[in-house]
Amino acid sequence: MRMFSIIFVAVLSASFSAQAISGSSSGTRGGGNTAAAEFSSIASEIINDLVQKSVVDVSGFQFDTKRFQVKFMTTKVFVSSLPLTLKGKDVMAINDPAANEVTFYIKDWNKLTATQKRVLVTHELIGLSFPEVIDLNYQYSSAIVKLLGAGEGAKLAETLSCQGSEPGWEASFYKKTASFKWEGGRIRFPKAVYSQAGATSSDFLIAVNATNGSSELSGFITLVETYKGSAKAKTICSVGTGNLRYPYSIQFFLDGKSYTGCCESKSKPVEEGQD
């Protein structure tokens, strides 16, 4: 079974950083996966909202929100390319509290709306952190999502202009909107949700999720700069047009198709590369 995974690491009391890993359940370090990054960003947003409430009462059960936070300090999330079954029944995801693992089926995940993804993520958080709670019909997870709201996310302070090739495309992201243009078509997402999928002093990672009718966009944007001591070294992001170096890289899915490219902003414009 091919899997990708993300491990959650707490960096502040109400903030999480996700590091991409892949391979077996042992957590071999390697590449990442957009769906796993999306799952982690949704989980981070939900946990950040929950820990501000201390205790959440749902149908008479009091959820100590710190248990969500503590449990996810070392939880791994795996993406399966094959269907999942539990006790002979097909399921979208499986959580294992003892192993601190969640596995979800990518094809089912891609069919969900933004709200349904929040409910599923919350359902898995409950299964990991409160195994004594039976959430078979999503009654608790649905109630928590309703209590927290749809998840407003963050606003981008400035426009990120992105592009890619093979075939050529352009995209822009600003405040709570997103747009994507390709040869022969264009689509705008008026209610994009941005969230911090992970950040340290030396990197930047923003996840974006947006829907417009039956179209859905999800992915993440990374600042491709690394720091070594006091010196800053830039990692190249290029779309193959000359010797231009972009400060951001982007990877996302639009209606199930994968795109990768590079981005720039007013404060961090594209630069001419020097050999």
C-alpha positions in Angstrom: 0.0 0.0 0.0 1.5 3.3 -1.0 1.2 5.9 1.7 2.4 9.4 2.5 2.4 10.9 6.0 2.7 14.0 8.1 3.9 14.2 11.7 2.5 17.0 13.9 5.0 18.8 16.2 3.8 21.4 18.7 5.8 24.7 18.5 3.6 26.9 20.7 0.7 26.2 23.0 -1.8 26.9 20.3 0.2 26.6 17.1 1.4 23.5 15.2 4.0 22.8 12.6 3.7 19.9 10.2 6.7 18.2 8.8 6.2 16.1 5.7 7.4 12.5 5.8 6.7 9.5 3.7 7.2 5.7 3.6 6.1 3.1 6.0 4.3 3.5 9.3 7.7 3.9 10.9 7.8 7.4 9.5 10.7 7.3 7.1 11.6 10.9 6.2 11.2 12.0 2.6 8.7 13.8 0.3 5.3 15.1 1.1 1.7 15.0 -0.2 -0.7 17.8 -0.9 -3.7 16.0 0.6 -1.7 15.2 3.8 -0.8 18.9 4.0 -4.4 19.8 3.6 -5.5 17.4 6.3 -2.8 18.8 8.6 -3.8 22.4 8.0 -7.4 21.7 8.7 -6.5 19.8 11.9 -4.2 22.6 13.0 -6.9 25.2 12.5 -9.5 23.1 14.4 -7.1 22.5 17.3 -6.1 26.2 17.5 -9.8 27.1 17.7 -10.5 24.4 20.3 -7.7 25.2 22.7 -8.9 28.7 23.1 -12.2 27.3 24.5 -10.5 25.1 27.2 -13.6 22.9 27.5 -16.3 22.1 24.9 -19.6 20.6 26.0 -21.3 18.5 23.3 -24.4 16.5 24.1 -23.4 16.3 27.7 -19.8 15.2 27.1 -17.2 17.7 28.1 -14.2 17.6 25.8 -11.0 18.8 27.5 -9.5 20.5 24.4 -5.9 20.2 25.7 -6.2 16.5 25.2 -6.5 17.2 21.4 -3.3 19.3 21.6 -1.3 16.8 23.6 -2.3 13.8 21.5 -1.3 15.5 18.3 2.2 16.4 19.4 3.3 13.1 17.9 0.5 11.9 15.7 1.2 10.7 12.1 -1.3 11.1 9.2 -1.1 8.6 6.3 -2.7 8.9 2.9 -3.7 5.6 1.3 -4.1 5.1 -2.4 -6.1 2.0 -1.8 -9.6 1.7 -0.2 -9.8 1.2 3.5 -12.0 -1.4 5.4 -12.8 -1.7 9.1 -14.6 -4.7 10.4 -15.6 -5.7 6.9 -17.0 -2.3 6.0 -15.6 0.4 3.6 -14.5 3.5 5.5 -13.0 6.9 4.6 -10.5 6.9 7.4 -9.1 4.8 10.2 -7.5 6.1 13.4 -5.3 4.1 15.8 -5.0 5.8 19.2 -2.4 3.3 20.5 -0.1 3.9 17.5 -0.9 7.6 17.2 -1.9 7.2 13.5 -4.6 8.3 11.1 -5.0 6.9 7.6 -7.5 8.2 5.1 -8.4 7.1 1.5 -7.4 9.7 -1.0 -10.3 9.1 -3.5 -12.9 9.5 -0.8 -11.1 12.6 0.6 -11.2 14.3 -2.8 -14.9 13.9 -3.1 -15.7 15.7 0.2 -16.7 19.4 0.4 -14.7 21.8 2.6 -17.2 21.4 5.5 -17.3 17.6 5.2 -13.5 17.5 5.4 -13.7 19.5 8.6 -16.2 17.0 10.1 -14.0 14.0 9.0 -10.8 15.6 10.5 -12.7 16.4 13.7 -14.0 12.8 13.8 -10.5 11.4 13.6 -9.3 13.9 16.2 -12.0 12.6 18.6 -11.1 9.0 17.9 -7.5 9.6 18.7 -7.9 11.9 21.7 -11.1 10.5 23.2 -11.4 6.8 22.3 -14.1 6.4 24.9 -16.4 8.6 22.8 -18.5 6.8 20.1 -18.9 9.1 17.2 -20.3 6.6 14.7 -22.8 9.0 13.1 -20.5 12.0 13.4 -22.9 13.5 15.9 -20.1 14.9 18.1 -17.7 15.9 15.3 -20.6 17.6 13.4 -21.6 19.5 16.5 -18.0 20.7 17.2 -17.6 21.9 13.6 -20.9 23.8 13.8 -19.8 25.3 17.1 -16.5 26.4 15.6 -18.0 27.7 12.4 -16.8 27.1 8.8 -13.3 28.1 9.5 -12.5 31.6 8.3 -8.8 31.1 8.0 -6.3 33.9 7.5 -6.2 36.8 5.0 -3.2 37.2 2.7 -1.8 40.7 3.2 -0.6 41.0 -0.3 -1.2 39.3 -3.7 0.8 36.2 -4.6 1.1 35.9 -8.4 1.9 32.3 -9.5 2.6 30.5 -12.7 3.6 27.2 -14.1 4.3 25.3 -17.3 3.5 22.1 -19.1 0.9 23.3 -19.9 1.1 27.0 -19.0 -1.1 28.4 -16.3 -1.4 31.5 -14.0 -2.9 31.9 -10.5 -3.3 34.6 -8.0 -4.1 34.6 -4.3 -5.2 37.6 -2.2 -7.0 38.2 1.1 -9.8 35.5 0.9 -9.9 35.0 -2.8 -8.1 32.9 -5.4 -8.2 32.6 -9.2 -6.7 30.2 -11.7 -6.3 30.8 -15.5 -5.2 28.4 -18.2 -5.4 28.3 -22.0 -9.1 28.3 -22.8 -10.5 28.8 -19.3 -10.5 30.7 -16.0 -12.1 30.1 -12.6 -12.4 32.4 -9.6 -12.8 31.3 -6.0 -14.4 34.2 -4.0 -14.2 32.4 -0.6 -10.7 30.9 -0.3 -9.6 29.7 3.1 -5.9 30.2 4.0 -4.3 28.7 7.1 -0.8 28.3 8.5 0.1 24.7 7.8 3.5 25.0 9.4 6.1 27.6 10.1 9.5 28.0 11.8 11.9 30.9 11.9 13.4 29.7 8.6 10.4 28.7 6.5 6.8 29.6 5.6 4.0 27.4 4.7 0.4 28.5 3.9 -2.3 26.0 3.0 -5.2 27.1 0.7 -8.6 25.5 0.2 -11.3 26.9 -2.0 -14.5 25.8 -3.7 -16.7 27.2 -6.5 -19.6 25.0 -7.4 -18.2 21.6 -8.2 -14.6 22.8 -8.6 -12.2 22.5 -5.7 -8.7 23.8 -5.2 -6.4 22.7 -2.4 -2.6 23.0 -1.9 0.2 24.9 -0.2 2.6 27.8 -0.9 6.1 27.7 0.5 8.7 30.4 0.9 11.8 28.8 -0.6 14.5 30.4 1.5 16.8 28.7 3.9 19.0 30.2 6.6 22.5 29.0 7.6 23.7 30.9 10.6 23.4 34.6 9.8 23.6 34.0 6.1 20.5 33.6 4.0 20.6 31.3 1.0 17.8 31.2 -1.6 16.6 27.9 -3.0 15.7 28.2 -6.7 12.1 28.0 -7.8 11.9 28.2 -11.6 9.3 27.6 -14.2 11.8 27.2 -17.0 11.6 30.7 -18.4 15.1 32.1 -18.6 17.2 32.5 -15.4 14.4 33.8 -13.2 14.3 32.8 -9.5 11.0 33.0 -7.6 10.8 33.4 -3.8 7.8 31.0 -3.4 6.9 27.6 -4.7 3.4 26.2 -5.0 1.8 22.8 -5.2 -1.9 22.3 -5.5 -4.7 20.1 -6.8 -7.5 21.6 -8.9 -10.4 19.2 -9.5 -8.1 16.2 -8.9 -5.3 17.4 -11.3 -1.9 18.3 -9.8 -0.1 21.5 -10.6 3.3 22.9 -9.4 4.8 26.3 -10.0 6.4 29.4 -8.6 5.1 32.6 -7.1 6.1 36.2 -6.3 4.7 39.1 -4.4 5.3 42.9 -4.2 7.5 42.6 -1.2 9.3 39.5 -2.6 9.5 39.9 -6.4 11.1 37.5 -8.8 14.8 38.0 -9.3 17.3 37.5 -12.1 19.5 34.6 -11.3 23.2 34.8 -11.1 25.5 32.0 -11.9 
